[in-house]
């Protein structure tokens, strides 16, 4: 589904409040980004019970029911999970993972809100959801007849929306702080092979486990846990972040001159994380136009170039990473890069050679 428009969590909630109450909606999105939780929250907001059916585990009779003989005539009796007396929100999760026979069983339910002789109570809502083919998930091509019976929209990950939610749902403070520093690590594209990958759901799982372990978690358990929940690169960076906290290598202290870049070989992962955080700070605080520099900004620029020089002495490769363009975090202002070329030609030369 390439034509559907993308909305963040907060935008999609507003979309559902205005559209889902009159027409069925299908939500497309990668695994683990919060589709199910969003629908459950929506149902709660409108005062409806949420009944979830998992498309990948359904047979046609789970929808249309089984026939019974009543007064000499056959009659299909829908299951009690669907045939309710009061209005409710019917959530058809993984709808595009079910077989074409099951998809056909949904036609009248989605289009007419009817299964045989049973009519959904007035005020009921139908919402479907599913993963995309590019997510390496179990999906089947959805029939054109089923597609045309719903309004389609993509759910995109919003770090701001997730952090707002996380602060109210007891997500571990280490994770909150880390995602604020590295918002690009909240979600990663599902890999083509069998490997863990980061999603809002996997961070939530990690948070629950960290709460359960408490402060007494060992390094072995922490490494096993992070590797079991996150993308490999994110797991390494998150462990470096915690190591940074425990060893008090804080970026603010380095920027103030109260601490130095960590230099020991065993702290190379901490140095790498601090350098990435340093880059994020530069992008955040430096204006696009040099003419907009305040006196405080000018001092920060001078100090940053000095820190880059010190970093290059420790690791030219890591220093180069600070200034090179990154598709996830953006690029440093052009005027600052020109000053780097002028004042740190060795770093610029090495950067151009790679």
VEXGUDREN-520092 format. One record per residue (C-alpha): residue number from 1; x, y, z; residue in one letter. Coordinates in steps of 0.1 Angstrom, whole numbers. Layout:
BEGIN
     i    east   north      up   aa
   NUM       X       Y       Z    a
...
END
This chain:
BEGIN
     i    east   north      up   aa
     1       0       0       0    x
     2      20      29     -13    x
     3      -7      56     -18    x
     4     -20      59      18    x
     5     -10      90      37    x
     6      13      89      68    x
     7       2     103     101    x
     8      19     103     136    x
     9       2      87     166    x
    10     -15     119     178    x
    11     -26     128     143    x
    12     -40      93     137    x
    13     -60      94     169    x
    14     -77     126     157    x
    15     -82     109     123    x
    16     -99      79     139    x
    17    -121     101     161    x
    18    -135     117     129    x
    19    -134      89     104    x
    20    -136      55     121    x
    21    -170      63     137    x
    22    -185      65     102    x
    23    -163      43      80    x
    24    -140      14      86    x
    25    -103      24      87    x
    26     -72       3      79    x
    27     -39      12      96    x
    28      -7       2      78    x
    29      26       2      96    x
    30      58     -16     106    x
    31      57     -42     134    x
    32      60     -28     170    x
    33      52       8     164    x
    34      20       9     184    x
    35      -9       2     161    x
    36     -27     -21     185    x
    37     -22       2     215    x
    38     -34      32     195    x
    39     -67      14     186    x
    40     -72       3     222    x
    41     -67      39     234    x
    42     -91      52     208    x
    43    -118      27     218    x
    44    -113      38     254    x
    45    -116      75     245    x
    46    -150      69     227    x
    47    -162      46     255    x
    48    -163      14     236    x
    49    -151     -21     245    x
    50    -123     -32     221    x
    51    -126     -68     207    x
    52     -95     -79     189    x
    53     -93    -106     163    x
    54     -60    -118     149    x
    55     -63    -123     112    x
    56     -34    -147     109    x
    57     -51    -171     133    x
    58     -86    -171     118    x
    59    -106    -195      97    x
    60    -137    -184      78    x
    61    -160    -201     103    x
    62    -145    -179     130    x
    63    -162    -150     113    x
    64    -194    -163      97    x
    65    -200    -190     124    x
    66    -212    -225     118    x
    67    -246    -235     104    x
    68    -275    -247     126    x
    69    -309    -261     116    x
    70    -337    -239     129    x
    71    -373    -248     119    x
    72    -360    -269      91    x
    73    -338    -242      77    x
    74    -300    -237      80    x
    75    -289    -206      98    x
    76    -253    -194     105    x
    77    -246    -184     141    x
    78    -217    -160     145    x
    79    -193    -165     174    x
    80    -201    -149     208    x
    81    -169    -128     206    x
    82    -185    -109     177    x
    83    -222    -112     183    x
    84    -225     -87     211    x
    85    -256     -67     222    x
    86    -239     -34     229    x
    87    -218     -13     205    x
    88    -181     -20     205    x
    89    -149     -15     186    x
    90    -139     -45     164    x
    91    -102     -45     158    x
    92     -91     -67     130    x
    93     -54     -70     136    x
    94     -31     -85     109    x
    95     -61     -84      86    x
    96     -38     -86      56    x
    97     -21    -118      70    x
    98     -52    -139      67    x
    99     -61    -162      38    x
   100     -82    -150       9    x
   101    -111    -172      21    x
   102    -110    -153      55    x
   103    -107    -120      37    x
   104    -139    -128      18    x
   105    -156    -136      51    x
   106    -150    -100      62    x
   107    -166     -84      31    x
   108    -201     -81      45    x
   109    -188     -74      80    x
   110    -167     -44      69    x
   111    -191     -31      42    x
   112    -225     -37      58    x
   113    -215     -43      94    x
   114    -234     -76      91    x
   115    -226    -113      95    x
   116    -254    -134      82    x
   117    -285    -123     101    x
   118    -265    -106     128    x
   119    -261     -68     126    x
   120    -234     -50     146    x
   121    -251     -27     171    x
   122    -255       9     160    x
   123    -224      29     171    x
   124    -200       0     166    x
   125    -166       8     150    x
   126    -145     -14     127    x
   127    -107      -8     124    x
   128     -82     -30     106    x
   129     -44     -30     108    x
   130     -15     -48      92    x
   131      22     -48      85    x
   132      37     -40      51    x
   133      53     -63      26    x
   134      87     -45      30    x
   135      87     -52      68    x
   136      96     -89      62    x
   137      64     -98      81    x
   138      37    -124      73    x
   139      14    -106      48    x
   140      -7    -117      19    x
   141     -19     -95      -9    x
   142     -52     -79       1    x
   143     -80     -82     -25    x
   144     -91     -51     -43    x
   145    -126     -56     -30    x
   146    -115     -56       6    x
   147     -91     -26       0    x
   148    -120      -6     -15    x
   149    -142     -11      16    x
   150    -119       9      39    x
   151    -101      42      44    x
   152     -64      35      44    x
   153     -37      54      63    x
   154      -1      48      74    x
   155      11      51     110    x
   156      46      67     112    x
   157      68      67     143    x
   158      69     100     162    x
   159      95     103     189    x
   160      77     133     205    x
   161      44     114     207    x
   162      62      83     220    x
   163      81     102     247    x
   164      49     120     258    x
   165      33      85     262    x
   166      64      70     278    x
   167      66      96     305    x
   168      31      87     316    x
   169      36      49     314    x
   170      65      42     337    x
   171      91      37     309    x
   172     125      33     325    x
   173     142      67     330    x
   174     174      55     313    x
   175     154      47     282    x
   176     136      81     283    x
   177     169      99     286    x
   178     186      79     258    x
   179     158      83     233    x
   180     158     120     240    x
   181     194     121     230    x
   182     191      95     202    x
   183     156      99     188    x
   184     167      81     156    x
   185     172      49     177    x
   186     135      46     186    x
   187     127      26     155    x
   188     147       8     128    x
   189     136      -8      96    x
   190     130     -45     101    x
   191     160     -65      88    x
   192     157     -90      59    x
   193     171    -118      80    x
   194     163    -131     115    x
   195     177    -104     138    x
   196     163     -83     166    x
   197     154     -47     157    x
   198     144     -16     177    x
   199     108      -5     179    x
   200      87      14     204    x
   201      74     -21     215    x
   202     109     -35     220    x
   203     120      -5     241    x
   204      89     -11     262    x
   205      98     -47     267    x
   206     134     -37     276    x
   207     119     -11     301    x
   208      98     -38     318    x
   209     128     -61     322    x
   210     151     -33     335    x
   211     125     -24     361    x
   212     122     -60     371    x
   213     160     -65     374    x
   214     165     -32     393    x
   215     199     -16     399    x
   216     215     -50     407    x
   217     215     -62     371    x
   218     249     -76     361    x
   219     268     -67     330    x
   220     262    -101     315    x
   221     225     -99     321    x
   222     224     -63     307    x
   223     242     -73     276    x
   224     220    -103     270    x
   225     189     -82     276    x
   226     198     -54     252    x
   227     209     -78     225    x
   228     177     -96     229    x
   229     155     -65     224    x
   230     173     -40     202    x
   231     190     -36     168    x
   232     227     -47     174    x
   233     241     -12     168    x
   234     215       4     191    x
   235     222     -22     218    x
   236     259     -13     218    x
   237     251      24     219    x
   238     226      20     247    x
   239     251       0     268    x
   240     277      27     261    x
   241     252      53     273    x
   242     247      35     306    x
   243     285      31     309    x
   244     288      68     304    x
   245     264      75     332    x
   246     281      51     356    x
   247     315      64     348    x
   248     303     100     349    x
   249     316     109     315    x
   250     289     135     309    x
   251     289     156     277    x
   252     280     187     296    x
   253     310     184     319    x
   254     332     180     288    x
   255     317     211     272    x
   256     322     231     304    x
   257     359     220     305    x
   258     353     200     338    x
   259     361     167     321    x
   260     381     153     292    x
   261     372     129     264    x
   262     376      94     277    x
   263     409      81     263    x
   264     413      45     276    x
   265     410      17     250    x
   266     382       0     271    x
   267     362      32     270    x
   268     362      35     232    x
   269     325      27     231    x
   270     318      55     255    x
   271     339      79     234    x
   272     319      69     203    x
   273     286      76     221    x
   274     298     109     234    x
   275     309     120     200    x
   276     275     112     185    x
   277     258     131     213    x
   278     283     160     206    x
   279     272     160     170    x
   280     235     161     180    x
   281     242     190     202    x
   282     260     209     174    x
   283     231     204     151    x
   284     207     215     177    x
   285     225     247     188    x
   286     242     260     158    x
   287     221     283     135    x
   288     219     277      98    x
   289     230     313      91    x
   290     263     324     107    x
   291     249     360     110    x
   292     225     346     136    x
   293     253     337     160    x
   294     249     351     195    x
   295     279     358     217    x
   296     271     326     235    x
   297     269     307     202    x
   298     303     321     192    x
   299     319     309     224    x
   300     303     275     218    x
   301     317     274     182    x
   302     352     282     195    x
   303     350     256     222    x
   304     335     230     198    x
   305     364     233     174    x
   306     389     229     203    x
   307     370     197     214    x
   308     370     184     178    x
   309     408     189     177    x
   310     412     170     209    x
   311     389     143     197    x
   312     409     139     164    x
   313     440     133     184    x
   314     423     104     202    x
   315     405      90     171    x
   316     405     107     137    x
   317     378      83     126    x
   318     354      93     155    x
   319     361     130     150    x
   320     353     126     113    x
   321     320     110     123    x
   322     310     142     141    x
   323     312     163     110    x
   324     301     140      82    x
   325     265     142      70    x
   326     241     117      85    x
   327     207     110      69    x
   328     190     104     102    x
   329     204     134     122    x
   330     209     158      94    x
   331     240     179      86    x
   332     260     206     103    x
   333     256     242      90    x
   334     277     248      59    x
   335     295     278      75    x
   336     306     256     104    x
   337     319     229      80    x
   338     339     256      61    x
   339     355     267      94    x
   340     364     231     101    x
   341     381     228      67    x
   342     400     260      74    x
   343     410     254     111    x
   344     413     216     110    x
   345     425     208      76    x
   346     439     174      86    x
   347     405     163      98    x
   348     389     176      66    x
   349     415     159      44    x
   350     410     125      60    x
   351     372     130      57    x
   352     375     136      20    x
   353     397     105      15    x
   354     371      81      29    x
END
